[in-house]
Amino acid sequence: MTINRLRISSSFAKMAEEISKAGLGTSTSASETAKSRSLWPSLLRWIPTSTDHIIAAEKRLLSLVKTPYVQERVNIGSGPPGSKVRWFRSSSDEPRFINTVTFESKPESPTLVMIHGYAASQGFFFRNFDALASRFRVIAVDQLGWGGSSRPDFTCKSTEETEAWFIDSFEEWRKAKNISNFILLGHSFGGYVAAKYALKHPEHINHLILVGPAGFSSELDAKSEWITKFRATWKGAVLSHLWESNFTPQKLVRGLGPWGPDLVRRYTSSRFGTYSIGDILNDEESTLLSDYVYHTLAAKASGELCLKYIFAFGAFARMPLLQSASEWKVPTTFIYGFQDWMNYQGAQEARKSMKTPCEILRVPQAGHFVFIDNPSSFHSTVFYACRRFLSSEPDKESLPEGIISA
């Protein structure tokens, strides 16, 4: 437990460490300055990326997906009605957009909305879209401030404001898309956002799937004497300072300028290749994912700056979901990889207080990115989790082979 938390506490340095181990459409509301910069050839700019580059890299990555899809940038306006939190500087009235991909599906298929995690974007699900679209109407989004979505200045100064940034922008997206009665899947930090959204708007969600979700424990919940001792070390002091100063892996990538793409490639090849837990990416997948990851990480800082407001040093939630478990109103399935560094015991503890159906499923040969590491077992697990929407006799459906119920 202590070792796992220690790994989490150094999450900001994780990308740099793994790199070392390895060897080392466009928004119509973009400012004139951004448009001007995008005219410069990539090689002449210190950070060779832009929104255009992100969307182009996304298109190349999704060329691996056989299912036809539509990409759109959904206008969510300039701020939610009645909210004190607006996702732009007070002097700006620019509308904001959520980058969205919707896959072709069979008529009457249940709708599955997918939310990515921290330092990721919807393209990370590229290995899953074909299989999931065979049973669902799949819609994947880039959260506000991530991927190909708008990246307004991040001005939140509290946990409450930061949560509202993501929850309210997603709700405005839902209203713009006019969807309800859907299954909501969130990974890691996206799982935290999905759960918080479900607590505020349970009437729109039929089922909640949380994949390696963050935020189910706080520093006070754990016997965290170790973190006090760790802070007293020079490494702990440095990491704690970086955390509180909102240093992110993305800042490292931007600082490396034109050397950033190659180092991101080394990181991606390491995590999903040399040190992969499950199905290794082939050369084409690795190349396209690396290119996509670079552009999403190197673009303007926005949503990434949420982290210190959502989590205390050590990745302990400031407003842990465990404390809200008794308020749960949506049936929920938790999915974890066997080697996931997110602790499934937090979900087990939350389940004790939940008054709605809840199951916890663990997938073999998979870590935190269970949907990349072992996609076939992940798909089977999602289908099983949604059996009451997919099967005429859900009670007769058996647990997929190799999957463990915790």
C-alpha positions as CSV (number, residue, x, y, z in Angstrom):
1,M,0.0,0.0,0.0
2,T,2.8,2.4,1.0
3,I,4.9,1.5,-2.0
4,N,1.9,2.1,-4.4
5,R,1.1,5.5,-2.8
6,L,4.8,6.5,-3.1
7,R,4.6,5.8,-6.8
8,I,1.6,7.9,-7.1
9,S,3.1,10.8,-5.1
10,S,5.8,11.1,-7.8
11,S,3.4,11.1,-10.7
12,F,4.6,14.5,-11.9
13,A,8.1,13.0,-12.4
14,K,6.8,9.7,-13.8
15,M,7.1,10.6,-17.5
16,A,10.6,11.9,-17.1
17,E,11.6,8.8,-15.2
18,E,10.2,6.4,-17.9
19,I,11.8,8.4,-20.7
20,S,15.1,8.0,-18.9
21,K,14.5,4.3,-18.6
22,A,13.8,4.1,-22.3
23,G,17.1,5.7,-23.3
24,L,17.2,8.8,-23.0
25,G,-11.6,20.3,-36.9
26,T,-10.2,23.7,-35.9
27,S,-12.0,26.0,-33.4
28,T,-13.8,28.9,-35.1
29,S,-13.2,31.0,-32.0
30,A,-9.4,30.9,-32.0
31,S,-7.7,34.3,-31.4
32,E,-6.0,36.1,-34.2
33,T,-2.7,35.6,-32.3
34,A,-3.1,31.8,-32.3
35,K,-4.0,31.9,-36.0
36,S,-0.9,34.0,-36.8
37,R,1.3,31.6,-34.9
38,S,-0.1,28.6,-36.7
39,L,1.1,30.0,-40.0
40,W,4.7,29.5,-38.9
41,P,6.3,26.3,-40.1
42,S,6.5,23.8,-37.2
43,L,10.2,23.5,-37.4
44,L,10.6,27.2,-36.9
45,R,8.7,27.2,-33.6
46,W,10.1,26.2,-30.3
47,I,7.0,24.1,-29.5
48,P,5.9,22.6,-32.9
49,T,2.2,22.1,-32.3
50,S,-1.2,23.7,-32.5
51,T,-4.9,22.8,-32.4
52,D,-4.6,22.0,-36.1
53,H,-1.8,19.6,-35.3
54,I,-3.8,17.9,-32.6
55,I,-6.8,17.3,-34.8
56,A,-4.6,16.1,-37.7
57,A,-2.8,13.7,-35.3
58,E,-6.1,12.5,-34.0
59,K,-7.3,11.8,-37.5
60,R,-4.2,9.8,-38.3
61,L,-4.5,7.8,-35.1
62,L,-8.2,7.1,-35.7
63,S,-7.4,5.9,-39.2
64,L,-6.6,2.6,-37.4
65,V,-10.3,2.4,-36.5
66,K,-12.5,0.7,-39.1
67,T,-15.8,2.0,-37.8
68,P,-16.9,5.2,-39.6
69,Y,-17.1,8.2,-37.3
70,V,-17.9,11.9,-37.3
71,Q,-15.6,14.4,-35.6
72,E,-17.1,17.7,-34.4
73,R,-16.4,20.6,-32.1
74,V,-19.5,21.1,-30.0
75,N,-20.2,24.7,-29.0
76,I,-20.8,24.9,-25.2
77,G,-21.0,28.6,-25.1
78,S,-19.0,30.9,-22.8
79,G,-20.2,29.7,-19.4
80,P,-23.0,27.7,-17.7
81,P,-26.1,29.8,-16.8
82,G,-26.1,31.0,-13.2
83,S,-22.6,29.7,-12.5
84,K,-19.9,31.8,-10.9
85,V,-17.3,29.8,-12.7
86,R,-16.7,30.7,-16.3
87,W,-14.2,28.9,-18.5
88,F,-12.5,32.0,-19.8
89,R,-10.9,35.2,-18.6
90,S,-13.5,37.7,-17.4
91,S,-12.7,40.0,-20.3
92,S,-13.5,37.3,-22.9
93,D,-16.9,36.3,-24.2
94,E,-15.5,33.6,-26.6
95,P,-17.6,30.5,-27.0
96,R,-15.8,27.3,-26.1
97,F,-15.9,23.9,-27.9
98,I,-15.6,20.3,-26.8
99,N,-13.9,18.0,-29.3
100,T,-16.2,15.0,-29.9
101,V,-16.1,11.8,-32.0
102,T,-19.3,9.8,-32.6
103,F,-19.0,6.3,-34.1
104,E,-21.5,4.7,-36.5
105,S,-23.7,2.2,-34.6
106,K,-26.7,-0.1,-35.1
107,P,-30.1,1.4,-34.6
108,E,-31.3,1.4,-31.0
109,S,-27.9,0.7,-29.6
110,P,-27.4,2.1,-26.0
111,T,-25.3,5.2,-25.9
112,L,-21.8,5.0,-24.3
113,V,-20.0,8.2,-23.5
114,M,-16.3,7.9,-22.8
115,I,-14.2,10.4,-20.8
116,H,-10.3,10.2,-20.8
117,G,-8.0,10.6,-17.9
118,Y,-5.3,13.1,-16.9
119,A,-2.6,13.9,-19.5
120,A,-4.7,12.0,-22.0
121,S,-7.4,12.6,-24.7
122,Q,-10.1,10.6,-26.3
123,G,-7.8,9.1,-28.9
124,F,-6.3,6.9,-26.1
125,F,-9.3,4.6,-26.6
126,F,-8.3,3.9,-30.3
127,R,-8.0,0.2,-29.6
128,N,-11.5,0.0,-28.2
129,F,-13.7,1.9,-30.6
130,D,-14.3,-0.8,-33.1
131,A,-15.3,-3.5,-30.5
132,L,-17.4,-1.1,-28.4
133,A,-19.2,0.4,-31.4
134,S,-20.4,-3.1,-32.4
135,R,-22.7,-3.0,-29.3
136,F,-23.0,0.7,-28.4
137,R,-23.4,4.1,-29.9
138,V,-20.0,5.3,-28.8
139,I,-19.3,9.0,-28.2
140,A,-15.8,10.0,-26.9
141,V,-14.9,13.5,-25.8
142,D,-11.9,15.6,-25.0
143,Q,-12.6,17.3,-21.7
144,L,-12.4,21.1,-21.6
145,G,-8.8,22.2,-21.7
146,W,-7.5,18.9,-23.1
147,G,-6.9,17.4,-26.5
148,G,-8.6,19.1,-29.4
149,S,-11.1,21.0,-27.2
150,S,-10.8,24.7,-26.3
151,R,-8.0,25.5,-24.0
152,P,-9.1,28.6,-22.1
153,D,-6.9,30.1,-19.4
154,F,-7.3,28.1,-16.2
155,T,-8.4,30.6,-13.5
156,C,-9.9,28.3,-10.9
157,K,-8.6,28.8,-7.3
158,S,-10.3,26.2,-5.3
159,T,-11.4,22.5,-5.5
160,E,-15.1,23.6,-5.9
161,E,-14.3,25.8,-8.8
162,T,-12.1,23.2,-10.4
163,E,-14.7,20.5,-10.2
164,A,-17.3,22.9,-11.6
165,W,-15.0,23.6,-14.6
166,F,-15.2,20.0,-15.7
167,I,-18.7,19.1,-14.5
168,D,-20.5,22.2,-15.8
169,S,-18.7,22.1,-19.2
170,F,-19.6,18.5,-19.6
171,E,-23.3,19.2,-18.7
172,E,-23.3,22.0,-21.3
173,W,-21.9,19.6,-23.8
174,R,-24.6,17.1,-23.0
175,K,-27.4,19.7,-23.5
176,A,-25.8,20.8,-26.7
177,K,-25.8,17.2,-27.9
178,N,-29.3,16.6,-26.5
179,I,-28.5,13.2,-25.1
180,S,-29.8,11.5,-21.9
181,N,-30.2,8.0,-20.5
182,F,-26.6,7.1,-21.4
183,I,-23.9,4.9,-20.0
184,L,-21.0,7.0,-18.7
185,L,-17.4,5.6,-18.7
186,G,-14.5,7.5,-17.2
187,H,-10.8,6.5,-16.8
188,S,-8.6,7.6,-14.0
189,F,-9.1,11.4,-13.5
190,G,-11.9,11.0,-16.0
191,G,-13.5,8.5,-13.6
192,Y,-13.3,11.1,-10.9
193,V,-15.1,13.6,-13.1
194,A,-17.6,11.1,-14.3
195,A,-18.4,10.1,-10.7
196,K,-18.8,13.8,-9.6
197,Y,-21.0,14.4,-12.6
198,A,-23.2,11.4,-11.7
199,L,-23.6,12.7,-8.2
200,K,-24.8,16.1,-9.5
201,H,-26.8,14.8,-12.5
202,P,-27.8,11.2,-11.8
203,E,-31.1,11.6,-13.8
204,H,-29.1,11.5,-17.1
205,I,-27.1,8.3,-16.5
206,N,-28.3,4.7,-16.7
207,H,-25.0,3.2,-15.6
208,L,-21.6,4.4,-14.5
209,I,-18.3,2.6,-15.4
210,L,-15.2,3.8,-13.5
211,V,-12.0,2.5,-15.0
212,G,-9.1,2.7,-12.5
213,P,-10.7,5.9,-11.0
214,A,-8.8,8.4,-9.0
215,G,-10.1,10.1,-5.9
216,F,-11.5,7.5,-3.7
217,S,-9.3,8.2,-0.7
218,S,-7.9,11.2,1.1
219,E,-4.6,11.7,3.0
220,L,-6.6,11.4,6.3
221,D,-8.2,8.1,5.2
222,A,-4.8,6.4,4.9
223,K,-2.4,5.8,7.8
224,S,0.0,8.2,6.0
225,E,2.9,8.5,8.5
226,W,5.0,7.5,5.5
227,I,4.2,10.6,3.5
228,T,5.2,12.9,6.4
229,K,8.5,11.0,6.5
230,F,8.9,11.2,2.8
231,R,8.3,15.0,2.8
232,A,11.2,15.3,5.2
233,T,13.6,13.8,2.6
234,W,15.1,16.0,-0.1
235,K,13.2,14.1,-2.8
236,G,10.0,14.5,-0.9
237,A,10.7,18.2,-0.4
238,V,11.4,18.7,-4.2
239,L,8.3,16.8,-5.3
240,S,6.1,18.5,-2.8
241,H,7.3,21.9,-4.0
242,L,6.7,20.9,-7.6
243,W,3.2,19.7,-6.8
244,E,2.2,22.9,-5.0
245,S,3.7,25.0,-7.7
246,N,1.6,23.1,-10.2
247,F,4.5,21.7,-12.2
248,T,3.2,19.2,-14.7
249,P,4.8,16.6,-17.1
250,Q,3.4,18.8,-19.9
251,K,5.6,21.7,-18.8
252,L,8.6,19.4,-19.1
253,V,7.6,18.5,-22.7
254,R,7.1,22.1,-23.7
255,G,10.4,23.1,-22.1
256,L,12.2,20.6,-24.3
257,G,10.9,22.4,-27.4
258,P,11.8,20.6,-30.7
259,W,13.3,17.7,-28.7
260,G,9.9,17.0,-27.1
261,P,8.5,14.7,-29.9
262,D,11.4,12.3,-29.7
263,L,11.3,12.0,-26.0
264,V,7.5,11.5,-25.9
265,R,8.1,8.8,-28.5
266,R,10.6,7.1,-26.2
267,Y,8.2,7.3,-23.3
268,T,5.3,5.9,-25.3
269,S,7.4,3.1,-26.7
270,S,8.6,2.3,-23.1
271,R,5.2,2.3,-21.4
272,F,3.3,0.5,-24.1
273,G,6.2,-1.5,-25.6
274,T,9.3,-2.5,-23.6
275,Y,7.6,-2.3,-20.2
276,S,4.1,-3.2,-21.4
277,I,2.1,-5.4,-19.1
278,G,-0.2,-6.8,-21.8
279,D,-0.6,-6.5,-25.6
280,I,2.3,-4.5,-27.0
281,L,1.6,-1.8,-29.6
282,N,2.7,-2.6,-33.1
283,D,5.0,-0.2,-34.9
284,E,2.2,1.7,-36.6
285,E,0.2,2.0,-33.4
286,S,3.2,3.2,-31.5
287,T,4.2,5.8,-34.0
288,L,0.7,7.3,-34.4
289,L,0.0,7.3,-30.7
290,S,3.3,8.9,-29.9
291,D,2.6,11.7,-32.4
292,Y,-0.8,12.2,-31.0
293,V,0.4,12.2,-27.4
294,Y,3.0,14.8,-28.1
295,H,0.7,17.3,-29.7
296,T,-1.9,16.9,-26.9
297,L,0.7,17.3,-24.2
298,A,2.7,20.2,-25.8
299,A,-0.3,22.4,-26.5
300,K,-1.3,25.4,-24.3
301,A,-1.6,24.6,-20.6
302,S,-5.2,24.6,-19.5
303,G,-7.1,21.7,-18.0
304,E,-3.8,20.1,-16.8
305,L,-3.6,22.8,-14.1
306,C,-6.5,21.3,-12.2
307,L,-4.3,18.7,-10.4
308,K,-3.2,20.5,-7.3
309,Y,-6.7,21.7,-6.6
310,I,-8.2,18.2,-6.9
311,F,-5.4,16.3,-5.2
312,A,-3.1,17.0,-2.3
313,F,0.5,15.9,-2.6
314,G,0.6,12.1,-2.8
315,A,-2.5,12.1,-5.1
316,F,-4.9,12.1,-2.2
317,A,-8.2,13.6,-3.2
318,R,-9.1,16.9,-1.4
319,M,-12.8,16.0,-1.7
320,P,-12.7,12.2,-1.8
321,L,-15.4,10.2,-3.5
322,L,-15.4,7.8,-0.6
323,Q,-17.1,10.5,1.5
324,S,-20.0,10.7,-1.1
325,A,-20.6,7.0,-1.4
326,S,-23.8,7.1,0.6
327,E,-25.2,9.6,-1.9
328,W,-24.6,7.4,-4.9
329,K,-27.7,7.0,-7.1
330,V,-26.4,5.4,-10.2
331,P,-25.6,1.6,-10.6
332,T,-21.8,1.4,-10.9
333,T,-19.1,-1.0,-12.2
334,F,-15.5,-0.5,-11.3
335,I,-12.8,-1.9,-13.6
336,Y,-9.2,-2.3,-12.6
337,G,-6.2,-3.9,-14.2
338,F,-4.5,-6.5,-12.0
339,Q,-1.4,-4.3,-11.9
340,D,-3.2,-1.0,-11.7
341,W,-1.5,1.4,-9.4
342,M,-4.9,2.8,-8.5
343,N,-6.1,0.8,-5.4
344,Y,-9.3,-1.2,-5.8
345,Q,-9.7,-1.4,-2.1
346,G,-11.0,2.2,-2.1
347,A,-13.9,1.0,-4.3
348,Q,-14.5,-1.9,-1.9
349,E,-14.7,0.5,1.0
350,A,-17.1,2.8,-0.9
351,R,-19.3,-0.1,-1.9
352,K,-20.1,-0.6,1.8
353,S,-21.9,2.7,1.9
354,M,-23.6,2.6,-1.5
355,K,-27.3,2.0,-1.7
356,T,-27.2,1.2,-5.5
357,P,-25.9,-1.9,-7.3
358,C,-22.1,-2.0,-7.4
359,E,-19.6,-4.5,-8.7
360,I,-15.8,-4.4,-8.9
361,L,-14.1,-6.3,-11.7
362,R,-10.4,-6.9,-12.2
363,V,-8.8,-7.6,-15.6
364,P,-5.6,-9.8,-16.0
365,Q,-2.5,-8.8,-17.9
366,A,-3.3,-5.1,-17.5
367,G,-2.1,-2.0,-15.6
368,H,-3.7,1.4,-15.3
369,F,-4.3,1.6,-19.0
370,V,-6.3,-1.6,-19.0
371,F,-8.1,-0.7,-22.3
372,I,-4.7,-0.5,-24.1
373,D,-2.9,-3.3,-22.2
374,N,-5.6,-6.0,-22.6
375,P,-8.3,-4.6,-25.0
376,S,-10.1,-7.9,-25.6
377,S,-10.6,-8.6,-21.9
378,F,-11.5,-5.0,-21.3
379,H,-14.3,-5.2,-24.0
380,S,-15.7,-8.4,-22.5
381,T,-15.7,-6.7,-19.1
382,V,-17.6,-3.7,-20.4
383,F,-20.1,-5.8,-22.2
384,Y,-20.6,-7.8,-18.9
385,A,-21.0,-4.6,-16.9
386,C,-23.7,-3.4,-19.3
387,R,-25.4,-6.8,-19.7
388,R,-28.8,-5.5,-18.6
389,F,-28.7,-3.1,-21.6
390,L,-27.3,-5.7,-24.1
391,S,-28.8,-9.0,-23.2
392,S,-32.4,-10.2,-23.1
393,E,-31.5,-12.4,-20.2
394,P,-28.8,-10.5,-18.2
395,D,-29.1,-12.7,-15.1
396,K,-27.8,-15.7,-17.2
397,E,-24.7,-13.9,-18.4
398,S,-21.5,-15.3,-16.8
399,L,-18.4,-13.5,-15.7
400,P,-15.9,-13.4,-18.7
401,E,-13.0,-15.8,-18.6
402,G,-10.1,-14.6,-16.5
403,I,-12.0,-11.6,-15.0
404,I,-12.2,-11.6,-11.2
405,S,-14.9,-10.1,-9.1
406,A,-13.4,-8.3,-6.1
